Amino acid sequence: MNAWVITCLMLAVLFGIMGVILALLKEKGAMLISGFNTLAREEREKYDKKKMSIDARNNFLLWSVILLFGAGLSYFFSNYFAVFAMLIWIILFFKGVHIDTDKAFDKYKKA
């Protein structure tokens, strides 16, 4: 096993565990989302915590599946599959990163 396979497997397990934790905590899991836990209590009440938690859970599980497939294909076929899976994960990760909390949580505001 090469370093790419091991890296993909470790990240897949980590993201899978985080996805399960968010699934078990339901809307309380929103406090684990980076940036949300730093908002004032009054500010946090303006957002749909359940939807935030579900979206974060789905992201973690999607990342886990992508990395598992990359590790598996890399182990059986070519190391390039793990590299490709890591690139896909990096693109998806940075697509969801926001510096401004208003932009990050804008789609979760309650009506």
matplotlib code that plots the C-alpha trace (Angstrom):
import matplotlib.pyplot as plt

x = [0.0, 1.3, 1.0, -1.9, -4.0, -3.3, -4.1, -7.3, -8.4, -7.5, -9.4, -12.4, -12.6, -12.3, -15.0, -17.2, -17.0, -17.8, -20.8, -22.1, -21.6, -23.6, -26.3, -26.6, -26.6, -29.2, -29.7, -27.4, -24.6, -24.7, -22.5, -19.7, -19.7, -16.8, -17.8, -21.3, -20.3, -18.6, -21.8, -23.8, -26.8, -29.3, -27.5, -27.5, -31.3, -31.7, -30.5, -32.0, -29.7, -31.3, -30.6, -27.1, -26.4, -27.9, -25.8, -22.6, -23.4, -24.0, -20.7, -18.7, -20.3, -19.8, -16.1, -15.8, -17.3, -15.1, -12.0, -12.9, -13.4, -10.2, -8.3, -10.0, -9.3, -5.8, -5.1, -6.3, -5.4, -3.3, -2.0, -3.4, -7.0, -6.1, -4.4, -7.5, -9.8, -7.8, -8.0, -11.8, -12.0, -9.8, -12.0, -15.2, -13.7, -12.6, -15.8, -17.6, -15.1, -16.2, -14.3, -17.4, -19.9, -22.8, -21.9, -21.3, -24.6, -26.8, -28.6, -29.7, -31.4, -35.0, -37.7]
y = [0.0, 3.4, 6.7, 7.9, 4.9, 5.3, 9.0, 8.4, 5.7, 7.7, 10.8, 8.6, 7.1, 10.5, 12.0, 9.0, 9.3, 13.0, 12.2, 9.7, 12.1, 14.8, 12.3, 11.2, 14.8, 16.0, 19.8, 19.9, 19.0, 22.5, 23.6, 21.5, 23.5, 25.9, 29.5, 28.8, 28.1, 31.5, 33.4, 35.0, 32.9, 35.5, 35.3, 31.5, 31.4, 33.1, 30.0, 26.6, 24.4, 21.1, 21.9, 23.0, 19.8, 17.7, 19.5, 19.1, 15.4, 14.9, 16.7, 14.5, 11.3, 12.3, 13.1, 9.8, 7.8, 9.6, 8.9, 5.3, 4.7, 6.5, 4.3, 1.1, 1.8, 2.9, -0.3, -2.6, -0.7, 2.5, 5.0, 7.8, 7.0, 8.1, 11.2, 11.9, 11.3, 13.7, 16.4, 16.0, 16.2, 19.4, 21.0, 20.2, 21.3, 24.7, 25.2, 25.2, 27.4, 31.0, 33.6, 35.7, 34.0, 35.9, 34.2, 30.9, 30.6, 32.8, 29.9, 28.6, 31.8, 31.2, 32.9]
z = [0.0, -0.9, 0.9, -1.3, -0.4, 3.3, 3.2, 1.4, 3.8, 6.9, 5.6, 4.5, 8.0, 9.7, 7.4, 7.8, 11.6, 11.5, 9.2, 11.7, 14.6, 12.8, 11.9, 15.5, 16.9, 14.4, 14.7, 17.8, 15.4, 13.9, 16.8, 15.3, 12.1, 11.9, 12.4, 13.5, 17.1, 17.4, 16.6, 19.4, 20.6, 19.2, 15.8, 15.8, 16.3, 12.9, 11.1, 10.3, 12.4, 11.2, 7.5, 8.3, 10.1, 7.3, 4.7, 6.7, 7.3, 3.6, 2.7, 5.1, 3.8, 0.2, 0.9, 2.6, -0.3, -2.9, -0.9, -0.3, -4.0, -4.7, -2.2, -3.4, -7.1, -6.3, -4.3, -7.1, -10.3, -10.2, -7.7, -9.8, -8.7, -5.1, -6.4, -8.5, -5.5, -3.4, -6.1, -6.3, -2.5, -2.4, -5.1, -3.2, 0.1, -1.2, -3.0, 0.4, 2.2, 3.0, 4.8, 5.6, 7.9, 6.3, 2.9, 4.6, 6.3, 4.1, 2.5, 6.0, 7.2, 8.4, 6.5]

ax = plt.figure().add_subplot(projection="3d")
ax.plot(x, y, z, "-o")
ax.set_aspect("equal")
plt.show()
